[in-house]
Amino acid sequence: MYKIGENVLYGSEGVCKITDIVSRVINNQEKKFYLLTSSSNKMKILVPLDNELSLAKMRKILSKEEIYKLIEAMPDNETIWIKDKNLRKKKYNEIIIKGDHEQIVKLIKTLYLNKQEQIKKGKKFHVQDMYLLDAAEKMLYEEFSYTLDIQPDEVLPFILKNIKLNEKGNNNV
């Protein structure tokens, strides 16, 4: 169970603060809810404490150590390209909804590399893929930004710098 004042991730809304636990009467039954306030747009979200699907969208924010481990593993992450655009949309949306960090990193890497490949061929990057890439990056960058206390536009340079440092460190072994 989470506590009032705790920061969590909630689905694609990103970082939210649990501002209260409130009661509401629904169908003549009293139900308890977490009251979340989204840090990005100050939206209020009620999450029922008795709804496992809604609660599954809430998760703890990565620590700095977990972020560094995730960055260290990035170069070795495999890509997860799916040729069928309908299946790709479905599977990639599931990754974003579930919020598994390793899968989100693989998704970003896959879509980024595909985008670069399309540009080299003089083709346009599929709008659906651009939307998915933007959504995945927004989720990851907002969380990294919050934990590392940097601006979202500083996250990618931070990641790239740390990947280079890790590569240099591994070459010295």
Secondary structure, DSSP 8 states (H G I E B T S, - for coil): ---TT-EEEEGGGEEEEEEEEEEEEETTEEEEEEEEEETTT--EEEEETT-HHHHHTEEE---HHHHHHHHHHGGG------SSHHHHHHHHHHHHHHT-HHHHHHHHHHHHHHHHHHHHTT----HHHHHHHHHHHHHHHHHHHHHHT--GGGHHHHHHHHHHHHHHHHHT-
